[in-house]
Amino acid sequence: MDYTKNEDKYLYTTSFPLACFLYSKGEQMSSPRELGRGQKEFTFFRTEKLDRLVDCYKFGLKEEKELFINVRDYEQSRRELLEILNN
C-alpha cells in the first residue's frame, strides 16, 4: 500500500507521551498506524493550537500554563490510547 504523508495538514508522531498530551488537550487524532516492529504512529489534524501545544511541550518552560493538564483528564486519555493500541 502506498502511503503518502501530508505534513502540512497532519502532525505525525511515534511519541506516546506527546500523543497522550495532545489527546488530553482535546486535539483530534485518527487511528494509530502500524509502522512495524511494534511501533505505532499517531496522526493529529494540524491546527495553530496543535502547533503551539507541540512547541510548548518540546521547548516550553515547566511553568507554562499550556503544559498544565488535569490529572484525571491525562490518565483517562492515557488509558484510552493504551486501549486503542492494544486492540
Backbone atoms as SQL, in Angstrom:
CREATE TABLE atoms (id INTEGER PRIMARY KEY, chain TEXT, resi INTEGER, resn TEXT, atom TEXT, x REAL, y REAL, z REAL);
INSERT INTO atoms VALUES
  (1, 'A', 1, 'MET', 'N', 0.837, -1.172, 0.000),
  (2, 'A', 1, 'MET', 'CA', 0.000, 0.000, 0.000),
  (3, 'A', 1, 'MET', 'C', 0.888, 1.243, 0.000),
  (4, 'A', 2, 'ASP', 'N', 0.558, 2.178, -0.882),
  (5, 'A', 2, 'ASP', 'CA', 1.311, 3.424, -0.968),
  (6, 'A', 2, 'ASP', 'C', 0.751, 4.406, 0.050),
  (7, 'A', 3, 'TYR', 'N', 1.608, 4.870, 0.926),
  (8, 'A', 3, 'TYR', 'CA', 1.187, 5.779, 1.996),
  (9, 'A', 3, 'TYR', 'C', 1.990, 7.064, 1.875),
  (10, 'A', 4, 'THR', 'N', 1.304, 8.152, 1.558),
  (11, 'A', 4, 'THR', 'CA', 1.953, 9.449, 1.412),
  (12, 'A', 4, 'THR', 'C', 1.569, 10.333, 2.580),
  (13, 'A', 5, 'LYS', 'N', 2.562, 10.934, 3.208),
  (14, 'A', 5, 'LYS', 'CA', 2.304, 11.820, 4.336),
  (15, 'A', 5, 'LYS', 'C', 2.071, 13.243, 3.835),
  (16, 'A', 6, 'ASN', 'N', 1.122, 13.909, 4.477),
  (17, 'A', 6, 'ASN', 'CA', 0.847, 15.309, 4.191),
  (18, 'A', 6, 'ASN', 'C', 1.128, 16.091, 5.474),
  (19, 'A', 7, 'GLU', 'N', 2.367, 16.525, 5.640),
  (20, 'A', 7, 'GLU', 'CA', 2.774, 17.159, 6.885),
  (21, 'A', 7, 'GLU', 'C', 2.256, 18.584, 7.033),
  (22, 'A', 8, 'ASP', 'N', 1.699, 19.156, 5.958),
  (23, 'A', 8, 'ASP', 'CA', 1.061, 20.464, 6.072),
  (24, 'A', 8, 'ASP', 'C', -0.298, 20.345, 6.749),
  (25, 'A', 9, 'LYS', 'N', -0.942, 19.219, 6.568),
  (26, 'A', 9, 'LYS', 'CA', -2.297, 19.012, 7.094),
  (27, 'A', 9, 'LYS', 'C', -2.320, 18.197, 8.385),
  (28, 'A', 10, 'TYR', 'N', -1.301, 17.342, 8.583),
  (29, 'A', 10, 'TYR', 'CA', -1.278, 16.433, 9.728),
  (30, 'A', 10, 'TYR', 'C', 0.060, 16.489, 10.470),
  (31, 'A', 11, 'LEU', 'N', 0.006, 16.203, 11.740),
  (32, 'A', 11, 'LEU', 'CA', 1.213, 16.007, 12.547),
  (33, 'A', 11, 'LEU', 'C', 1.333, 14.510, 12.797),
  (34, 'A', 12, 'TYR', 'N', 2.487, 13.948, 12.492),
  (35, 'A', 12, 'TYR', 'CA', 2.754, 12.527, 12.704),
  (36, 'A', 12, 'TYR', 'C', 3.761, 12.385, 13.828),
  (37, 'A', 13, 'THR', 'N', 3.496, 11.492, 14.771),
  (38, 'A', 13, 'THR', 'CA', 4.450, 11.264, 15.858),
  (39, 'A', 13, 'THR', 'C', 4.381, 9.816, 16.320),
  (40, 'A', 14, 'THR', 'N', 5.522, 9.312, 16.739),
  (41, 'A', 14, 'THR', 'CA', 5.575, 7.979, 17.350),
  (42, 'A', 14, 'THR', 'C', 5.753, 8.102, 18.859),
  (43, 'A', 15, 'SER', 'N', 5.769, 9.323, 19.361),
  (44, 'A', 15, 'SER', 'CA', 5.956, 9.567, 20.789),
  (45, 'A', 15, 'SER', 'C', 4.632, 9.396, 21.539),
  (46, 'A', 16, 'PHE', 'N', 4.564, 8.352, 22.360),
  (47, 'A', 16, 'PHE', 'CA', 3.348, 8.126, 23.150),
  (48, 'A', 16, 'PHE', 'C', 3.099, 9.269, 24.140),
  (49, 'A', 17, 'PRO', 'N', 4.121, 9.767, 24.855),
  (50, 'A', 17, 'PRO', 'CA', 3.866, 10.879, 25.782),
  (51, 'A', 17, 'PRO', 'C', 3.327, 12.130, 25.081),
  (52, 'A', 18, 'LEU', 'N', 3.871, 12.474, 23.913),
  (53, 'A', 18, 'LEU', 'CA', 3.371, 13.635, 23.172),
  (54, 'A', 18, 'LEU', 'C', 1.947, 13.389, 22.697),
  (55, 'A', 19, 'ALA', 'N', 1.685, 12.200, 22.172),
  (56, 'A', 19, 'ALA', 'CA', 0.334, 11.870, 21.717),
  (57, 'A', 19, 'ALA', 'C', -0.664, 11.936, 22.866),
  (58, 'A', 20, 'CYS', 'N', -0.276, 11.438, 24.009),
  (59, 'A', 20, 'CYS', 'CA', -1.146, 11.461, 25.183),
  (60, 'A', 20, 'CYS', 'C', -1.414, 12.897, 25.615),
  (61, 'A', 21, 'PHE', 'N', -0.388, 13.732, 25.609),
  (62, 'A', 21, 'PHE', 'CA', -0.538, 15.138, 25.960),
  (63, 'A', 21, 'PHE', 'C', -1.520, 15.824, 25.015),
  (64, 'A', 22, 'LEU', 'N', -1.319, 15.657, 23.718),
  (65, 'A', 22, 'LEU', 'CA', -2.188, 16.316, 22.737),
  (66, 'A', 22, 'LEU', 'C', -3.622, 15.794, 22.818),
  (67, 'A', 23, 'TYR', 'N', -3.767, 14.496, 22.982),
  (68, 'A', 23, 'TYR', 'CA', -5.094, 13.880, 23.087),
  (69, 'A', 23, 'TYR', 'C', -5.820, 14.380, 24.336),
  (70, 'A', 24, 'SER', 'N', -5.099, 14.526, 25.431),
  (71, 'A', 24, 'SER', 'CA', -5.721, 15.005, 26.668),
  (72, 'A', 24, 'SER', 'C', -6.074, 16.482, 26.580),
  (73, 'A', 25, 'LYS', 'N', -5.442, 17.205, 25.664),
  (74, 'A', 25, 'LYS', 'CA', -5.757, 18.611, 25.426),
  (75, 'A', 25, 'LYS', 'C', -6.917, 18.767, 24.435),
  (76, 'A', 26, 'GLY', 'N', -7.472, 17.632, 23.979),
  (77, 'A', 26, 'GLY', 'CA', -8.640, 17.669, 23.103),
  (78, 'A', 26, 'GLY', 'C', -8.335, 17.755, 21.619),
  (79, 'A', 27, 'GLU', 'N', -7.089, 17.501, 21.241),
  (80, 'A', 27, 'GLU', 'CA', -6.736, 17.545, 19.826),
  (81, 'A', 27, 'GLU', 'C', -7.260, 16.306, 19.112),
  (82, 'A', 28, 'GLN', 'N', -7.709, 16.504, 17.868),
  (83, 'A', 28, 'GLN', 'CA', -8.314, 15.427, 17.093),
  (84, 'A', 28, 'GLN', 'C', -7.246, 14.503, 16.516),
  (85, 'A', 29, 'MET', 'N', -7.453, 13.210, 16.724),
  (86, 'A', 29, 'MET', 'CA', -6.482, 12.210, 16.307),
  (87, 'A', 29, 'MET', 'C', -7.183, 11.141, 15.479),
  (88, 'A', 30, 'SER', 'N', -6.485, 10.643, 14.449),
  (89, 'A', 30, 'SER', 'CA', -7.015, 9.498, 13.712),
  (90, 'A', 30, 'SER', 'C', -6.462, 8.231, 14.353),
  (91, 'A', 31, 'SER', 'N', -6.904, 7.087, 13.892),
  (92, 'A', 31, 'SER', 'CA', -6.432, 5.820, 14.453),
  (93, 'A', 31, 'SER', 'C', -4.933, 5.671, 14.244),
  (94, 'A', 32, 'PRO', 'N', -4.227, 5.160, 15.246),
  (95, 'A', 32, 'PRO', 'CA', -2.775, 4.948, 15.086),
  (96, 'A', 32, 'PRO', 'C', -2.491, 3.964, 13.956),
  (97, 'A', 33, 'ARG', 'N', -1.373, 4.171, 13.288),
  (98, 'A', 33, 'ARG', 'CA', -0.972, 3.340, 12.159),
  (99, 'A', 33, 'ARG', 'C', 0.221, 2.492, 12.568),
  (100, 'A', 34, 'GLU', 'N', 0.182, 1.226, 12.201),
  (101, 'A', 34, 'GLU', 'CA', 1.269, 0.280, 12.494),
  (102, 'A', 34, 'GLU', 'C', 2.444, 0.563, 11.561),
  (103, 'A', 35, 'LEU', 'N', 3.622, 0.757, 12.149),
  (104, 'A', 35, 'LEU', 'CA', 4.829, 1.003, 11.362),
  (105, 'A', 35, 'LEU', 'C', 5.706, -0.234, 11.238),
  (106, 'A', 36, 'GLY', 'N', 5.439, -1.237, 12.060),
  (107, 'A', 36, 'GLY', 'CA', 6.268, -2.432, 12.064),
  (108, 'A', 36, 'GLY', 'C', 7.118, -2.484, 13.319),
  (109, 'A', 37, 'ARG', 'N', 7.547, -3.670, 13.673),
  (110, 'A', 37, 'ARG', 'CA', 8.356, -3.917, 14.872),
  (111, 'A', 37, 'ARG', 'C', 7.709, -3.335, 16.123),
  (112, 'A', 38, 'GLY', 'N', 6.382, -3.362, 16.175),
  (113, 'A', 38, 'GLY', 'CA', 5.662, -2.922, 17.357),
  (114, 'A', 38, 'GLY', 'C', 5.518, -1.420, 17.499),
  (115, 'A', 39, 'GLN', 'N', 5.994, -0.666, 16.535),
  (116, 'A', 39, 'GLN', 'CA', 5.924, 0.790, 16.621),
  (117, 'A', 39, 'GLN', 'C', 4.653, 1.307, 15.960),
  (118, 'A', 40, 'LYS', 'N', 4.012, 2.280, 16.618),
  (119, 'A', 40, 'LYS', 'CA', 2.785, 2.887, 16.102),
  (120, 'A', 40, 'LYS', 'C', 3.032, 4.365, 15.832),
  (121, 'A', 41, 'GLU', 'N', 2.298, 4.888, 14.861),
  (122, 'A', 41, 'GLU', 'CA', 2.386, 6.303, 14.534),
  (123, 'A', 41, 'GLU', 'C', 1.025, 6.945, 14.784),
  (124, 'A', 42, 'PHE', 'N', 1.033, 8.028, 15.549),
  (125, 'A', 42, 'PHE', 'CA', -0.176, 8.776, 15.845),
  (126, 'A', 42, 'PHE', 'C', -0.272, 9.938, 14.859),
  (127, 'A', 43, 'THR', 'N', -1.471, 10.189, 14.369),
  (128, 'A', 43, 'THR', 'CA', -1.684, 11.265, 13.408),
  (129, 'A', 43, 'THR', 'C', -2.718, 12.224, 13.968),
  (130, 'A', 44, 'PHE', 'N', -2.350, 13.497, 14.028),
  (131, 'A', 44, 'PHE', 'CA', -3.231, 14.547, 14.519),
  (132, 'A', 44, 'PHE', 'C', -3.492, 15.551, 13.410),
  (133, 'A', 45, 'PHE', 'N', -4.701, 16.115, 13.395),
  (134, 'A', 45, 'PHE', 'CA', -5.041, 17.161, 12.437),
  (135, 'A', 45, 'PHE', 'C', -4.336, 18.453, 12.848),
  (136, 'A', 46, 'ARG', 'N', -3.536, 18.980, 11.952),
  (137, 'A', 46, 'ARG', 'CA', -2.710, 20.158, 12.262),
  (138, 'A', 46, 'ARG', 'C', -3.564, 21.422, 12.320),
  (139, 'A', 47, 'THR', 'N', -3.425, 22.142, 13.424),
  (140, 'A', 47, 'THR', 'CA', -4.061, 23.440, 13.620),
  (141, 'A', 47, 'THR', 'C', -3.022, 24.359, 14.254),
  (142, 'A', 48, 'GLU', 'N', -3.334, 25.643, 14.331),
  (143, 'A', 48, 'GLU', 'CA', -2.429, 26.570, 15.001),
  (144, 'A', 48, 'GLU', 'C', -2.291, 26.195, 16.472),
  (145, 'A', 49, 'LYS', 'N', -3.411, 25.801, 17.092),
  (146, 'A', 49, 'LYS', 'CA', -3.382, 25.410, 18.503),
  (147, 'A', 49, 'LYS', 'C', -2.488, 24.191, 18.698),
  (148, 'A', 50, 'LEU', 'N', -2.610, 23.203, 17.817),
  (149, 'A', 50, 'LEU', 'CA', -1.788, 21.995, 17.932),
  (150, 'A', 50, 'LEU', 'C', -0.312, 22.345, 17.810),
  (151, 'A', 51, 'ASP', 'N', 0.041, 23.167, 16.829),
  (152, 'A', 51, 'ASP', 'CA', 1.449, 23.564, 16.667),
  (153, 'A', 51, 'ASP', 'C', 1.960, 24.289, 17.906),
  (154, 'A', 52, 'ARG', 'N', 1.128, 25.136, 18.496),
  (155, 'A', 52, 'ARG', 'CA', 1.508, 25.866, 19.713),
  (156, 'A', 52, 'ARG', 'C', 1.729, 24.890, 20.870),
  (157, 'A', 53, 'LEU', 'N', 0.825, 23.882, 20.993),
  (158, 'A', 53, 'LEU', 'CA', 0.960, 22.889, 22.059),
  (159, 'A', 53, 'LEU', 'C', 2.225, 22.051, 21.891),
  (160, 'A', 54, 'VAL', 'N', 2.527, 21.660, 20.668),
  (161, 'A', 54, 'VAL', 'CA', 3.735, 20.868, 20.409),
  (162, 'A', 54, 'VAL', 'C', 4.984, 21.677, 20.756),
  (163, 'A', 55, 'ASP', 'N', 5.021, 22.937, 20.337),
  (164, 'A', 55, 'ASP', 'CA', 6.170, 23.789, 20.672),
  (165, 'A', 55, 'ASP', 'C', 6.310, 23.952, 22.183),
  (166, 'A', 56, 'CYS', 'N', 5.190, 24.148, 22.853),
  (167, 'A', 56, 'CYS', 'CA', 5.209, 24.312, 24.303),
  (168, 'A', 56, 'CYS', 'C', 5.680, 23.017, 24.970),
  (169, 'A', 57, 'TYR', 'N', 5.205, 21.868, 24.486),
  (170, 'A', 57, 'TYR', 'CA', 5.585, 20.571, 25.037),
  (171, 'A', 57, 'TYR', 'C', 7.090, 20.333, 24.873),
  (172, 'A', 58, 'LYS', 'N', 7.610, 20.664, 23.699),
  (173, 'A', 58, 'LYS', 'CA', 9.015, 20.387, 23.413),
  (174, 'A', 58, 'LYS', 'C', 9.970, 21.420, 23.997),
  (175, 'A', 59, 'PHE', 'N', 9.571, 22.693, 23.990),
  (176, 'A', 59, 'PHE', 'CA', 10.520, 23.756, 24.315),
  (177, 'A', 59, 'PHE', 'C', 10.085, 24.685, 25.445),
  (178, 'A', 60, 'GLY', 'N', 8.856, 24.528, 25.924),
  (179, 'A', 60, 'GLY', 'CA', 8.338, 25.458, 26.925),
  (180, 'A', 60, 'GLY', 'C', 8.932, 25.246, 28.303),
  (181, 'A', 61, 'LEU', 'N', 8.836, 26.297, 29.090),
  (182, 'A', 61, 'LEU', 'CA', 9.258, 26.216, 30.485),
  (183, 'A', 61, 'LEU', 'C', 8.221, 25.435, 31.272),
  (184, 'A', 62, 'LYS', 'N', 8.654, 24.765, 32.331),
  (185, 'A', 62, 'LYS', 'CA', 7.727, 23.925, 33.081),
  (186, 'A', 62, 'LYS', 'C', 6.613, 24.720, 33.744),
  (187, 'A', 63, 'GLU', 'N', 6.753, 26.046, 33.855),
  (188, 'A', 63, 'GLU', 'CA', 5.724, 26.876, 34.475),
  (189, 'A', 63, 'GLU', 'C', 4.638, 27.315, 33.487),
  (190, 'A', 64, 'GLU', 'N', 4.796, 27.017, 32.201),
  (191, 'A', 64, 'GLU', 'CA', 3.834, 27.478, 31.202),
  (192, 'A', 64, 'GLU', 'C', 2.477, 26.828, 31.411),
  (193, 'A', 65, 'LYS', 'N', 1.443, 27.661, 31.420),
  (194, 'A', 65, 'LYS', 'CA', 0.090, 27.180, 31.699),
  (195, 'A', 65, 'LYS', 'C', -0.415, 26.199, 30.642),
  (196, 'A', 66, 'GLU', 'N', 0.059, 26.337, 29.398),
  (197, 'A', 66, 'GLU', 'CA', -0.361, 25.412, 28.333),
  (198, 'A', 66, 'GLU', 'C', 0.024, 23.967, 28.645),
  (199, 'A', 67, 'LEU', 'N', 1.057, 23.782, 29.474),
  (200, 'A', 67, 'LEU', 'CA', 1.507, 22.432, 29.810),
  (201, 'A', 67, 'LEU', 'C', 0.655, 21.776, 30.891),
  (202, 'A', 68, 'PHE', 'N', -0.095, 22.575, 31.624),
  (203, 'A', 68, 'PHE', 'CA', -0.882, 22.030, 32.732),
  (204, 'A', 68, 'PHE', 'C', -2.071, 21.228, 32.212),
  (205, 'A', 69, 'ILE', 'N', -2.258, 20.051, 32.826),
  (206, 'A', 69, 'ILE', 'CA', -3.368, 19.164, 32.475),
  (207, 'A', 69, 'ILE', 'C', -3.939, 18.614, 33.766),
  (208, 'A', 70, 'ASN', 'N', -5.244, 18.549, 33.837),
  (209, 'A', 70, 'ASN', 'CA', -5.891, 17.911, 34.964),
  (210, 'A', 70, 'ASN', 'C', -5.461, 16.443, 34.984),
  (211, 'A', 71, 'VAL', 'N', -5.048, 15.952, 36.124),
  (212, 'A', 71, 'VAL', 'CA', -4.535, 14.583, 36.243),
  (213, 'A', 71, 'VAL', 'C', -5.567, 13.562, 35.759),
  (214, 'A', 72, 'ARG', 'N', -6.808, 13.763, 36.106),
  (215, 'A', 72, 'ARG', 'CA', -7.852, 12.814, 35.666),
  (216, 'A', 72, 'ARG', 'C', -7.997, 12.809, 34.155),
  (217, 'A', 73, 'ASP', 'N', -7.929, 13.984, 33.531),
  (218, 'A', 73, 'ASP', 'CA', -8.011, 14.058, 32.071),
  (219, 'A', 73, 'ASP', 'C', -6.836, 13.334, 31.419),
  (220, 'A', 74, 'TYR', 'N', -5.632, 13.545, 31.964),
  (221, 'A', 74, 'TYR', 'CA', -4.443, 12.899, 31.413),
  (222, 'A', 74, 'TYR', 'C', -4.532, 11.380, 31.554),
  (223, 'A', 75, 'GLU', 'N', -4.904, 10.918, 32.723),
  (224, 'A', 75, 'GLU', 'CA', -4.997, 9.467, 32.958),
  (225, 'A', 75, 'GLU', 'C', -6.078, 8.827, 32.092),
  (226, 'A', 76, 'GLN', 'N', -7.198, 9.514, 31.930),
  (227, 'A', 76, 'GLN', 'CA', -8.264, 8.990, 31.063),
  (228, 'A', 76, 'GLN', 'C', -7.766, 8.899, 29.617),
  (229, 'A', 77, 'SER', 'N', -7.080, 9.930, 29.163),
  (230, 'A', 77, 'SER', 'CA', -6.524, 9.921, 27.806),
  (231, 'A', 77, 'SER', 'C', -5.495, 8.810, 27.641),
  (232, 'A', 78, 'ARG', 'N', -4.645, 8.642, 28.628),
  (233, 'A', 78, 'ARG', 'CA', -3.619, 7.590, 28.576),
  (234, 'A', 78, 'ARG', 'C', -4.265, 6.208, 28.498),
  (235, 'A', 79, 'ARG', 'N', -5.290, 5.978, 29.332),
  (236, 'A', 79, 'ARG', 'CA', -5.999, 4.684, 29.308),
  (237, 'A', 79, 'ARG', 'C', -6.658, 4.444, 27.949),
  (238, 'A', 80, 'GLU', 'N', -7.288, 5.487, 27.393),
  (239, 'A', 80, 'GLU', 'CA', -7.951, 5.343, 26.094),
  (240, 'A', 80, 'GLU', 'C', -6.940, 5.031, 24.988),
  (241, 'A', 81, 'LEU', 'N', -5.809, 5.720, 24.999),
  (242, 'A', 81, 'LEU', 'CA', -4.793, 5.455, 23.974),
  (243, 'A', 81, 'LEU', 'C', -4.214, 4.045, 24.116),
  (244, 'A', 82, 'LEU', 'N', -3.945, 3.624, 25.342),
  (245, 'A', 82, 'LEU', 'CA', -3.434, 2.265, 25.543),
  (246, 'A', 82, 'LEU', 'C', -4.450, 1.224, 25.082),
  (247, 'A', 83, 'GLU', 'N', -5.714, 1.479, 25.334),
  (248, 'A', 83, 'GLU', 'CA', -6.767, 0.551, 24.884),
  (249, 'A', 83, 'GLU', 'C', -6.808, 0.485, 23.363),
  (250, 'A', 84, 'ILE', 'N', -6.669, 1.643, 22.714),
  (251, 'A', 84, 'ILE', 'CA', -6.648, 1.680, 21.248),
  (252, 'A', 84, 'ILE', 'C', -5.439, 0.901, 20.723),
  (253, 'A', 85, 'LEU', 'N', -4.291, 1.093, 21.346),
  (254, 'A', 85, 'LEU', 'CA', -3.070, 0.407, 20.896),
  (255, 'A', 85, 'LEU', 'C', -3.121, -1.101, 21.107),
  (256, 'A', 86, 'ASN', 'N', -3.770, -1.529, 22.166),
  (257, 'A', 86, 'ASN', 'CA', -3.813, -2.951, 22.497),
  (258, 'A', 86, 'ASN', 'C', -4.919, -3.712, 21.785),
  (259, 'A', 87, 'ASN', 'N', -5.775, -3.020, 21.071),
  (260, 'A', 87, 'ASN', 'CA', -6.848, -3.698, 20.310),
  (261, 'A', 87, 'ASN', 'C', -6.522, -3.791, 18.843);
